[in-house]
């Protein structure tokens, strides 16, 4: 039973050591880092050009929808690669399941197309 608790002691010791190292790093950074907050340091910096106007701007929601659709289809396509490697071992059941999966993706793409989301106007 003492080996059981000893293994938890090792985990607890490593967790405390890690927390201690993080605390030491934060304290060292706070002690060493120079602090001179000047107004020039607090301005917005973009590509070496002085900022003009406000930092707030409206964006068309269509850009976010394109990004969201890309992420969905990009992540879902990642699932095709492992399936392609092992589908021979699973037989026709894997083919049917992947057909259903691709069908659901196709329905999502068709829905986005019918809603006019893919029209870049």
N, CA, C and O atoms as a GROMACS GRO file, in nm:
protein
  484
    1UNK      N    1   0.082  -0.120   0.000
    1UNK     CA    2   0.000   0.000   0.000
    1UNK      C    3   0.086   0.126   0.000
    1UNK      O    4   0.045   0.229  -0.053
    2UNK      N    5   0.206   0.120   0.059
    2UNK     CA    6   0.291   0.238   0.063
    2UNK      C    7   0.344   0.273  -0.077
    2UNK      O    8   0.368   0.391  -0.105
    3UNK      N    9   0.362   0.174  -0.165
    3UNK     CA   10   0.403   0.203  -0.302
    3UNK      C   11   0.295   0.281  -0.376
    3UNK      O   12   0.324   0.366  -0.460
    4UNK      N   13   0.171   0.249  -0.343
    4UNK     CA   14   0.058   0.318  -0.406
    4UNK      C   15   0.062   0.467  -0.371
    4UNK      O   16   0.050   0.551  -0.460
    5UNK      N   17   0.079   0.499  -0.244
    5UNK     CA   18   0.083   0.639  -0.203
    5UNK      C   19   0.213   0.706  -0.244
    5UNK      O   20   0.216   0.828  -0.265
    6UNK      N   21   0.319   0.629  -0.256
    6UNK     CA   22   0.446   0.685  -0.297
    6UNK      C   23   0.438   0.734  -0.442
    6UNK      O   24   0.498   0.836  -0.476
    7UNK      N   25   0.365   0.663  -0.526
    7UNK     CA   26   0.352   0.707  -0.665
    7UNK      C   27   0.274   0.839  -0.672
    7UNK      O   28   0.305   0.925  -0.754
    8UNK      N   29   0.174   0.855  -0.584
    8UNK     CA   30   0.104   0.984  -0.580
    8UNK      C   31   0.195   1.092  -0.522
    8UNK      O   32   0.183   1.209  -0.559
    9UNK      N   33   0.285   1.055  -0.432
    9UNK     CA   34   0.380   1.152  -0.379
    9UNK      C   35   0.474   1.205  -0.486
    9UNK      O   36   0.509   1.323  -0.486
   10UNK      N   37   0.514   1.118  -0.578
   10UNK     CA   38   0.600   1.160  -0.689
   10UNK      C   39   0.525   1.258  -0.779
   10UNK      O   40   0.580   1.360  -0.820
   11UNK      N   41   0.400   1.227  -0.808
   11UNK     CA   42   0.319   1.317  -0.893
   11UNK      C   43   0.301   1.451  -0.823
   11UNK      O   44   0.314   1.556  -0.886
   12UNK      N   45   0.270   1.449  -0.695
   12UNK     CA   46   0.252   1.572  -0.619
   12UNK      C   47   0.383   1.651  -0.614
   12UNK      O   48   0.381   1.774  -0.628
   13UNK      N   49   0.495   1.584  -0.594
   13UNK     CA   50   0.624   1.652  -0.593
   13UNK      C   51   0.656   1.718  -0.726
   13UNK      O   52   0.703   1.832  -0.729
   14UNK      N   53   0.629   1.649  -0.836
   14UNK     CA   54   0.653   1.708  -0.968
   14UNK      C   55   0.561   1.826  -0.994
   14UNK      O   56   0.603   1.925  -1.053
   15UNK      N   57   0.435   1.817  -0.951
   15UNK     CA   58   0.343   1.928  -0.968
   15UNK      C   59   0.389   2.049  -0.888
   15UNK      O   60   0.383   2.162  -0.937
   16UNK      N   61   0.433   2.027  -0.765
   16UNK     CA   62   0.483   2.138  -0.684
   16UNK      C   63   0.611   2.198  -0.742
   16UNK      O   64   0.629   2.320  -0.742
   17UNK      N   65   0.699   2.112  -0.792
   17UNK     CA   66   0.822   2.161  -0.855
   17UNK      C   67   0.790   2.244  -0.980
   17UNK      O   68   0.852   2.348  -1.003
   18UNK      N   69   0.695   2.199  -1.059
   18UNK     CA   70   0.655   2.274  -1.178
   18UNK      C   71   0.594   2.408  -1.142
   18UNK      O   72   0.626   2.510  -1.203
   19UNK      N   73   0.506   2.409  -1.041
   19UNK     CA   74   0.445   2.535  -0.997
   19UNK      C   75   0.552   2.628  -0.941
   19UNK      O   76   0.546   2.749  -0.962
   20UNK      N   77   0.648   2.571  -0.870
   20UNK     CA   78   0.757   2.653  -0.817
   20UNK      C   79   0.842   2.715  -0.926
   20UNK      O   80   0.880   2.832  -0.917
   21UNK      N   81   0.871   2.638  -1.030
   21UNK     CA   82   0.950   2.691  -1.142
   21UNK      C   83   0.875   2.803  -1.215
   21UNK      O   84   0.935   2.903  -1.255
   22UNK      N   85   0.745   2.786  -1.232
   22UNK     CA   86   0.665   2.890  -1.296
   22UNK      C   87   0.666   3.016  -1.210
   22UNK      O   88   0.681   3.127  -1.262
   23UNK      N   89   0.649   3.000  -1.078
   23UNK     CA   90   0.649   3.116  -0.988
   23UNK      C   91   0.784   3.187  -0.991
   23UNK      O   92   0.789   3.310  -0.994
   24UNK      N   93   0.893   3.111  -0.991
   24UNK     CA   94   1.027   3.171  -0.997
   24UNK      C   95   1.046   3.245  -1.128
   24UNK      O   96   1.104   3.354  -1.130
   25UNK      N   97   0.998   3.189  -1.238
   25UNK     CA   98   1.012   3.255  -1.368
   25UNK      C   99   0.935   3.387  -1.370
   25UNK      O  100   0.985   3.487  -1.420
   26UNK      N  101   0.813   3.387  -1.316
   26UNK     CA  102   0.734   3.511  -1.313
   26UNK      C  103   0.799   3.615  -1.224
   26UNK      O  104   0.805   3.733  -1.260
   27UNK      N  105   0.848   3.574  -1.109
   27UNK     CA  106   0.913   3.669  -1.018
   27UNK      C  107   1.042   3.724  -1.078
   27UNK      O  108   1.071   3.843  -1.064
   28UNK      N  109   1.119   3.640  -1.144
   28UNK     CA  110   1.242   3.686  -1.208
   28UNK      C  111   1.212   3.783  -1.321
   28UNK      O  112   1.282   3.883  -1.336
   29UNK      N  113   1.110   3.756  -1.399
   29UNK     CA  114   1.073   3.847  -1.508
   29UNK      C  115   1.026   3.980  -1.453
   29UNK      O  116   1.057   4.085  -1.509
   30UNK      N  117   0.953   3.976  -1.343
   30UNK     CA  118   0.906   4.101  -1.281
   30UNK      C  119   1.021   4.182  -1.223
   30UNK      O  120   1.020   4.305  -1.228
   31UNK      N  121   1.121   4.114  -1.168
   31UNK     CA  122   1.234   4.184  -1.108
   31UNK      C  123   1.331   4.239  -1.212
   31UNK      O  124   1.390   4.345  -1.191
   32UNK      N  125   1.348   4.170  -1.323
   32UNK     CA  126   1.449   4.207  -1.421
   32UNK      C  127   1.395   4.299  -1.530
   32UNK      O  128   1.470   4.381  -1.582
   33UNK      N  129   1.269   4.288  -1.564
   33UNK     CA  130   1.213   4.361  -1.678
   33UNK      C  131   1.210   4.511  -1.650
   33UNK      O  132   1.169   4.553  -1.542
   34UNK      N  133   1.252   4.593  -1.748
   34UNK     CA  134   1.245   4.738  -1.730
   34UNK      C  135   1.101   4.787  -1.743
   34UNK      O  136   1.023   4.737  -1.824
   35UNK      N  137   1.068   4.885  -1.660
   35UNK     CA  138   0.932   4.941  -1.665
   35UNK      C  139   0.941   5.092  -1.677
   35UNK      O  140   0.970   5.162  -1.580
   36UNK      N  141   0.915   5.141  -1.795
   36UNK     CA  142   0.904   5.284  -1.817
   36UNK      C  143   0.785   5.307  -1.910
   36UNK      O  144   0.804   5.321  -2.031
   37UNK      N  145   0.664   5.312  -1.857
   37UNK     CA  146   0.546   5.328  -1.944
   37UNK      C  147   0.538   5.469  -2.002
   37UNK      O  148   0.494   5.562  -1.934
   38UNK      N  149   0.578   5.483  -2.124
   38UNK     CA  150   0.569   5.610  -2.195
   38UNK      C  151   0.446   5.609  -2.285
   38UNK      O  152   0.400   5.501  -2.323
   39UNK      N  153   0.393   5.725  -2.318
   39UNK     CA  154   0.275   5.727  -2.407
   39UNK      C  155   0.301   5.662  -2.543
   39UNK      O  156   0.210   5.604  -2.603
   40UNK      N  157   0.425   5.670  -2.592
   40UNK     CA  158   0.456   5.607  -2.721
   40UNK      C  159   0.446   5.456  -2.713
   40UNK      O  160   0.411   5.390  -2.811
   41UNK      N  161   0.477   5.401  -2.597
   41UNK     CA  162   0.470   5.256  -2.582
   41UNK      C  163   0.327   5.206  -2.574
   41UNK      O  164   0.301   5.089  -2.601
   42UNK      N  165   0.235   5.292  -2.537
   42UNK     CA  166   0.097   5.251  -2.520
   42UNK      C  167   0.014   5.268  -2.646
   42UNK      O  168  -0.104   5.233  -2.647
   43UNK      N  169   0.072   5.322  -2.753
   43UNK     CA  170  -0.003   5.337  -2.877
   43UNK      C  171  -0.008   5.206  -2.954
   43UNK      O  172   0.073   5.116  -2.930
   44UNK      N  173  -0.102   5.195  -3.044
   44UNK     CA  174  -0.116   5.076  -3.128
   44UNK      C  175  -0.005   5.075  -3.232
   44UNK      O  176   0.025   5.177  -3.293
   45UNK      N  177   0.057   4.961  -3.250
   45UNK     CA  178   0.166   4.947  -3.346
   45UNK      C  179   0.123   4.852  -3.456
   45UNK      O  180   0.076   4.741  -3.430
   46UNK      N  181   0.139   4.898  -3.580
   46UNK     CA  182   0.107   4.809  -3.690
   46UNK      C  183   0.202   4.836  -3.805
   46UNK      O  184   0.191   4.938  -3.874
   47UNK      N  185   0.294   4.747  -3.825
   47UNK     CA  186   0.385   4.748  -3.938
   47UNK      C  187   0.469   4.874  -3.946
   47UNK      O  188   0.508   4.914  -4.056
   48UNK      N  189   0.499   4.938  -3.836
   48UNK     CA  190   0.583   5.056  -3.837
   48UNK      C  191   0.514   5.182  -3.883
   48UNK      O  192   0.579   5.286  -3.895
   49UNK      N  193   0.386   5.176  -3.910
   49UNK     CA  194   0.310   5.292  -3.956
   49UNK      C  195   0.234   5.349  -3.838
   49UNK      O  196   0.177   5.274  -3.758
   50UNK      N  197   0.232   5.480  -3.826
   50UNK     CA  198   0.156   5.541  -3.719
   50UNK      C  199   0.008   5.511  -3.737
   50UNK      O  200  -0.044   5.520  -3.848
   51UNK      N  201  -0.061   5.475  -3.628
   51UNK     CA  202  -0.202   5.443  -3.640
   51UNK      C  203  -0.285   5.567  -3.674
   51UNK      O  204  -0.262   5.676  -3.622
   52UNK      N  205  -0.382   5.547  -3.762
   52UNK     CA  206  -0.470   5.655  -3.803
   52UNK      C  207  -0.613   5.613  -3.772
   52UNK      O  208  -0.654   5.503  -3.807
   53UNK      N  209  -0.686   5.697  -3.707
   53UNK     CA  210  -0.826   5.668  -3.677
   53UNK      C  211  -0.838   5.581  -3.554
   53UNK      O  212  -0.744   5.563  -3.477
   54UNK      N  213  -0.958   5.527  -3.538
   54UNK     CA  214  -0.987   5.442  -3.423
   54UNK      C  215  -0.944   5.298  -3.450
   54UNK      O  216  -0.923   5.260  -3.565
   55UNK      N  217  -0.931   5.221  -3.346
   55UNK     CA  218  -0.895   5.081  -3.360
   55UNK      C  219  -1.015   4.991  -3.387
   55UNK      O  220  -0.998   4.870  -3.400
   56UNK      N  221  -1.134   5.047  -3.395
   56UNK     CA  222  -1.255   4.969  -3.415
   56UNK      C  223  -1.299   4.981  -3.559
   56UNK      O  224  -1.305   5.091  -3.613
   57UNK      N  225  -1.330   4.870  -3.621
   57UNK     CA  226  -1.380   4.869  -3.759
   57UNK      C  227  -1.478   4.755  -3.775
   57UNK      O  228  -1.465   4.650  -3.712
   58UNK      N  229  -1.577   4.776  -3.859
   58UNK     CA  230  -1.674   4.671  -3.884
   58UNK      C  231  -1.622   4.575  -3.990
   58UNK      O  232  -1.555   4.616  -4.085
   59UNK      N  233  -1.653   4.448  -3.972
   59UNK     CA  234  -1.617   4.346  -4.070
   59UNK      C  235  -1.743   4.276  -4.115
   59UNK      O  236  -1.839   4.259  -4.038
   60UNK      N  237  -1.743   4.236  -4.238
   60UNK     CA  238  -1.857   4.164  -4.292
   60UNK      C  239  -1.861   4.024  -4.230
   60UNK      O  240  -1.757   3.958  -4.221
   61UNK      N  241  -1.977   3.980  -4.190
   61UNK     CA  242  -1.992   3.848  -4.128
   61UNK      C  243  -1.956   3.736  -4.225
   61UNK      O  244  -1.926   3.624  -4.183
   62UNK      N  245  -1.959   3.766  -4.353
   62UNK     CA  246  -1.930   3.664  -4.454
   62UNK      C  247  -1.788   3.609  -4.439
   62UNK      O  248  -1.764   3.491  -4.466
   63UNK      N  249  -1.693   3.692  -4.398
   63UNK     CA  250  -1.555   3.645  -4.380
   63UNK      C  251  -1.549   3.539  -4.270
   63UNK      O  252  -1.478   3.440  -4.282
   64UNK      N  253  -1.625   3.560  -4.163
   64UNK     CA  254  -1.626   3.464  -4.054
   64UNK      C  255  -1.694   3.334  -4.098
   64UNK      O  256  -1.654   3.226  -4.055
   65UNK      N  257  -1.795   3.345  -4.180
   65UNK     CA  258  -1.865   3.225  -4.228
   65UNK      C  259  -1.772   3.144  -4.318
   65UNK      O  260  -1.768   3.021  -4.308
   66UNK      N  261  -1.697   3.212  -4.405
   66UNK     CA  262  -1.600   3.141  -4.488
   66UNK      C  263  -1.496   3.070  -4.401
   66UNK      O  264  -1.463   2.954  -4.425
   67UNK      N  265  -1.446   3.140  -4.302
   67UNK     CA  266  -1.347   3.079  -4.213
   67UNK      C  267  -1.406   2.960  -4.139
   67UNK      O  268  -1.340   2.857  -4.125
   68UNK      N  269  -1.529   2.974  -4.092
   68UNK     CA  270  -1.595   2.866  -4.020
   68UNK      C  271  -1.616   2.744  -4.110
   68UNK      O  272  -1.591   2.631  -4.069
   69UNK      N  273  -1.661   2.768  -4.234
   69UNK     CA  274  -1.680   2.657  -4.327
   69UNK      C  275  -1.546   2.591  -4.361
   69UNK      O  276  -1.538   2.469  -4.372
   70UNK      N  277  -1.442   2.671  -4.377
   70UNK     CA  278  -1.310   2.613  -4.405
   70UNK      C  279  -1.265   2.524  -4.291
   70UNK      O  280  -1.218   2.412  -4.315
   71UNK      N  281  -1.279   2.572  -4.168
   71UNK     CA  282  -1.236   2.492  -4.054
   71UNK      C  283  -1.316   2.363  -4.046
   71UNK      O  284  -1.259   2.256  -4.022
   72UNK      N  285  -1.447   2.371  -4.066
   72UNK     CA  286  -1.530   2.251  -4.060
   72UNK      C  287  -1.483   2.148  -4.163
   72UNK      O  288  -1.459   2.032  -4.129
   73UNK      N  289  -1.471   2.190  -4.289
   73UNK     CA  290  -1.437   2.094  -4.393
   73UNK      C  291  -1.291   2.052  -4.387
   73UNK      O  292  -1.258   1.940  -4.427
   74UNK      N  293  -1.204   2.138  -4.338
   74UNK     CA  294  -1.064   2.101  -4.324
   74UNK      C  295  -1.046   1.998  -4.214
   74UNK      O  296  -0.975   1.900  -4.231
   75UNK      N  297  -1.111   2.021  -4.102
   75UNK     CA  298  -1.099   1.926  -3.990
   75UNK      C  299  -1.167   1.794  -4.026
   75UNK      O  300  -1.115   1.687  -3.993
   76UNK      N  301  -1.280   1.801  -4.090
   76UNK     CA  302  -1.349   1.678  -4.126
   76UNK      C  303  -1.270   1.598  -4.230
   76UNK      O  304  -1.275   1.475  -4.230
   77UNK      N  305  -1.199   1.667  -4.317
   77UNK     CA  306  -1.120   1.593  -4.416
   77UNK      C  307  -1.003   1.520  -4.352
   77UNK      O  308  -0.952   1.424  -4.409
   78UNK      N  309  -0.960   1.564  -4.236
   78UNK     CA  310  -0.853   1.495  -4.164
   78UNK      C  311  -0.897   1.354  -4.126
   78UNK      O  312  -0.814   1.264  -4.117
   79UNK      N  313  -1.026   1.336  -4.102
   79UNK     CA  314  -1.076   1.204  -4.065
   79UNK      C  315  -1.072   1.105  -4.181
   79UNK      O  316  -1.083   0.985  -4.160
   80UNK      N  317  -1.056   1.154  -4.303
   80UNK     CA  318  -1.051   1.065  -4.418
   80UNK      C  319  -0.919   0.989  -4.427
   80UNK      O  320  -0.916   0.876  -4.476
   81UNK      N  321  -0.810   1.048  -4.381
   81UNK     CA  322  -0.679   0.986  -4.394
   81UNK      C  323  -0.664   0.860  -4.308
   81UNK      O  324  -0.620   0.757  -4.360
   82UNK      N  325  -0.699   0.864  -4.179
   82UNK     CA  326  -0.688   0.738  -4.103
   82UNK      C  327  -0.783   0.631  -4.156
   82UNK      O  328  -0.752   0.512  -4.155
   83UNK      N  329  -0.899   0.675  -4.202
   83UNK     CA  330  -0.994   0.579  -4.258
   83UNK      C  331  -0.936   0.511  -4.381
   83UNK      O  332  -0.953   0.391  -4.400
   84UNK      N  333  -0.867   0.588  -4.465
   84UNK     CA  334  -0.810   0.532  -4.587
   84UNK      C  335  -0.702   0.428  -4.555
   84UNK      O  336  -0.678   0.338  -4.634
   85UNK      N  337  -0.639   0.441  -4.441
   85UNK     CA  338  -0.533   0.348  -4.404
   85UNK      C  339  -0.591   0.216  -4.354
   85UNK      O  340  -0.534   0.110  -4.381
   86UNK      N  341  -0.701   0.220  -4.282
   86UNK     CA  342  -0.750   0.099  -4.214
   86UNK      C  343  -0.881   0.045  -4.269
   86UNK      O  344  -0.936  -0.050  -4.212
   87UNK      N  345  -0.934   0.102  -4.376
   87UNK     CA  346  -1.068   0.060  -4.419
   87UNK      C  347  -1.073  -0.084  -4.470
   87UNK      O  348  -1.179  -0.146  -4.467
   88UNK      N  349  -0.960  -0.139  -4.516
   88UNK     CA  350  -0.960  -0.278  -4.563
   88UNK      C  351  -0.986  -0.375  -4.450
   88UNK      O  352  -1.047  -0.480  -4.470
   89UNK      N  353  -0.941  -0.341  -4.330
   89UNK     CA  354  -0.961  -0.430  -4.215
   89UNK      C  355  -1.107  -0.432  -4.170
   89UNK      O  356  -1.153  -0.532  -4.113
   90UNK      N  357  -1.180  -0.324  -4.194
   90UNK     CA  358  -1.318  -0.316  -4.145
   90UNK      C  359  -1.421  -0.358  -4.248
   90UNK      O  360  -1.536  -0.381  -4.213
   91UNK      N  361  -1.382  -0.368  -4.371
   91UNK     CA  362  -1.472  -0.418  -4.474
   91UNK      C  363  -1.574  -0.314  -4.519
   91UNK      O  364  -1.550  -0.193  -4.516
   92UNK      N  365  -1.689  -0.366  -4.562
   92UNK     CA  366  -1.791  -0.279  -4.619
   92UNK      C  367  -1.859  -0.190  -4.516
   92UNK      O  368  -1.915  -0.086  -4.551
   93UNK      N  369  -1.855  -0.226  -4.390
   93UNK     CA  370  -1.915  -0.142  -4.286
   93UNK      C  371  -1.845  -0.007  -4.281
   93UNK      O  372  -1.910   0.096  -4.264
   94UNK      N  373  -1.712  -0.007  -4.297
   94UNK     CA  374  -1.637   0.119  -4.297
   94UNK      C  375  -1.671   0.202  -4.419
   94UNK      O  376  -1.680   0.324  -4.411
   95UNK      N  377  -1.691   0.137  -4.532
   95UNK     CA  378  -1.727   0.210  -4.654
   95UNK      C  379  -1.863   0.275  -4.638
   95UNK      O  380  -1.882   0.390  -4.677
   96UNK      N  381  -1.958   0.203  -4.582
   96UNK     CA  382  -2.093   0.257  -4.561
   96UNK      C  383  -2.089   0.373  -4.462
   96UNK      O  384  -2.151   0.477  -4.486
   97UNK      N  385  -2.016   0.357  -4.353
   97UNK     CA  386  -2.006   0.465  -4.255
   97UNK      C  387  -1.940   0.589  -4.313
   97UNK      O  388  -1.983   0.701  -4.285
   98UNK      N  389  -1.836   0.571  -4.394
   98UNK     CA  390  -1.770   0.686  -4.455
   98UNK      C  391  -1.860   0.750  -4.559
   98UNK      O  392  -1.857   0.872  -4.577
   99UNK      N  393  -1.940   0.671  -4.629
   99UNK     CA  394  -2.035   0.729  -4.724
   99UNK      C  395  -2.137   0.814  -4.651
   99UNK      O  396  -2.174   0.922  -4.698
  100UNK      N  397  -2.184   0.768  -4.536
  100UNK     CA  398  -2.277   0.849  -4.456
  100UNK      C  399  -2.208   0.977  -4.410
  100UNK      O  400  -2.268   1.084  -4.416
  101UNK      N  401  -2.085   0.967  -4.366
  101UNK     CA  402  -2.010   1.083  -4.320
  101UNK      C  403  -1.993   1.185  -4.432
  101UNK      O  404  -2.017   1.304  -4.412
  102UNK      N  405  -1.951   1.139  -4.549
  102UNK     CA  406  -1.933   1.230  -4.662
  102UNK      C  407  -2.068   1.286  -4.708
  102UNK      O  408  -2.076   1.400  -4.753
  103UNK      N  409  -2.174   1.207  -4.697
  103UNK     CA  410  -2.307   1.256  -4.731
  103UNK      C  411  -2.350   1.370  -4.640
  103UNK      O  412  -2.408   1.468  -4.686
  104UNK      N  413  -2.323   1.357  -4.511
  104UNK     CA  414  -2.355   1.465  -4.417
  104UNK      C  415  -2.276   1.590  -4.452
  104UNK      O  416  -2.330   1.701  -4.447
  105UNK      N  417  -2.149   1.574  -4.486
  105UNK     CA  418  -2.070   1.690  -4.529
  105UNK      C  419  -2.125   1.752  -4.656
  105UNK      O  420  -2.128   1.874  -4.670
  106UNK      N  421  -2.168   1.669  -4.748
  106UNK     CA  422  -2.225   1.719  -4.873
  106UNK      C  423  -2.354   1.795  -4.847
  106UNK      O  424  -2.379   1.898  -4.910
  107UNK      N  425  -2.436   1.745  -4.755
  107UNK     CA  426  -2.560   1.816  -4.721
  107UNK      C  427  -2.528   1.952  -4.660
  107UNK      O  428  -2.595   2.050  -4.690
  108UNK      N  429  -2.425   1.958  -4.575
  108UNK     CA  430  -2.384   2.086  -4.517
  108UNK      C  431  -2.334   2.183  -4.623
  108UNK      O  432  -2.366   2.302  -4.618
  109UNK      N  433  -2.256   2.133  -4.717
  109UNK     CA  434  -2.207   2.218  -4.826
  109UNK      C  435  -2.322   2.264  -4.915
  109UNK      O  436  -2.325   2.379  -4.958
  110UNK      N  437  -2.416   2.175  -4.944
  110UNK     CA  438  -2.533   2.212  -5.023
  110UNK      C  439  -2.616   2.318  -4.952
  110UNK      O  440  -2.666   2.411  -5.015
  111UNK      N  441  -2.632   2.304  -4.820
  111UNK     CA  442  -2.706   2.403  -4.742
  111UNK      C  443  -2.638   2.540  -4.749
  111UNK      O  444  -2.705   2.641  -4.766
  112UNK      N  445  -2.505   2.542  -4.735
  112UNK     CA  446  -2.432   2.668  -4.743
  112UNK      C  447  -2.445   2.729  -4.883
  112UNK      O  448  -2.458   2.850  -4.897
  113UNK      N  449  -2.441   2.645  -4.985
  113UNK     CA  450  -2.453   2.695  -5.121
  113UNK      C  451  -2.593   2.752  -5.147
  113UNK      O  452  -2.607   2.858  -5.208
  114UNK      N  453  -2.697   2.681  -5.099
  114UNK     CA  454  -2.836   2.728  -5.118
  114UNK      C  455  -2.865   2.857  -5.042
  114UNK      O  456  -2.946   2.938  -5.087
  115UNK      N  457  -2.798   2.877  -4.929
  115UNK     CA  458  -2.817   2.999  -4.852
  115UNK      C  459  -2.742   3.117  -4.913
  115UNK      O  460  -2.762   3.230  -4.870
  116UNK      N  461  -2.657   3.092  -5.012
  116UNK     CA  462  -2.580   3.198  -5.075
  116UNK      C  463  -2.456   3.238  -5.001
  116UNK      O  464  -2.399   3.344  -5.026
  117UNK      N  465  -2.413   3.154  -4.909
  117UNK     CA  466  -2.295   3.186  -4.829
  117UNK      C  467  -2.169   3.181  -4.914
  117UNK      O  468  -2.075   3.255  -4.888
  118UNK      N  469  -2.165   3.096  -5.012
  118UNK     CA  470  -2.044   3.079  -5.092
  118UNK      C  471  -2.031   3.180  -5.205
  118UNK      O  472  -1.933   3.176  -5.279
  119UNK      N  473  -2.128   3.270  -5.218
  119UNK     CA  474  -2.122   3.375  -5.320
  119UNK      C  475  -2.039   3.490  -5.266
  119UNK      O  476  -2.077   3.551  -5.166
  120UNK      N  477  -1.926   3.520  -5.330
  120UNK     CA  478  -1.838   3.627  -5.284
  120UNK      C  479  -1.875   3.755  -5.359
  120UNK      O  480  -1.820   3.784  -5.465
  121UNK      N  481  -1.969   3.830  -5.302
  121UNK     CA  482  -2.016   3.953  -5.368
  121UNK      C  483  -1.991   4.071  -5.278
  121UNK      O  484  -2.024   4.184  -5.314
   0.00000   0.00000   0.00000
